[in-house]
Structures are given as structure tokens and as C-alpha cells.
């Protein structure tokens, strides 16, 4: 196609360019939903509002409010195992920093109980406070035989 385009006169190129653009537009993909957009509240469960509020509070550095909101989200109900695991992940982070290793460890265990495929992003797993606790709980969970 490039050779054909190169042999065209200037006037023909001006006519061909819009036609090529139109042909390519017909091949475009439909728009994709923004991955950063908050998930559909009904899809998450009754605790969706509390979960989303908890994320915002956590990101704003309001950790005690975030802890209450994540616990309320879990109490009200989150449908997806991954969402329950994320709520416990945030609670683990907060616990590791403010409450000590045992509550942190308990929250990581609950995250694995909610979602056996639970994992942290590399940056999260490398954190100096909760990273070692997470790796310890992960190895415990991996060594535990699965119940029927």
C-alpha cells in the first residue's frame, strides 16, 4: 500500500488520504470502560459505599476512618472474594503500622481465606513493615493442606 501511495500524484494523495482514514475508522475497537473508574456499587455488594469510602480515606491518610469503613464494608457484605481480600489487605496495612504484627498477620490470613489467589503488588510486598509479615503468612498458607 505504501508503494501505491508513493506513486500517486499530490492531488490523488489528497483524495486517497481521507478514504484510507475512513476505511481504518471502520476497524477501530469500541471504547473500553476506564479501569480506574470505581466499580459498579451493586456488583460489589451492600458494602460497596463503605469500601469505596475506605479506599478514599486510606488514600487521604485517614487510616482510622478507613479501618472503620473497611470493617463496615465487610460487615455489610462484599460479593467478590477479591473485594473482601482487598478490604482485609487495607486492614492489614493499617494494623501493621498501628496495632502490631499479630493483628496484621490475622488480617492477611483473612485476605487469603477470602481469596486463595490473593497477592500483593511488588511495591506493596516490598514494604519494610508489612512485607515480611505478608511473606510469612503467604508461606504458611502455601504450606497448609487444602481442606475439602
Secondary structure, 3 states (H helix, E strand, C coil): CHHHHHHCCHHHHHHHHHHHHHHHHCCCCCCCCCCCCCCCHHHHCCCHHHHHHHHHHHHCCCHHHHHHHHHHHHHHCCCCHHHHHHHHHHHHHHHHHHCCHHHHHHHHHHHHHHCCCCCCCHHHHCCCCCHHHHHHHHHHHHHCCCCC
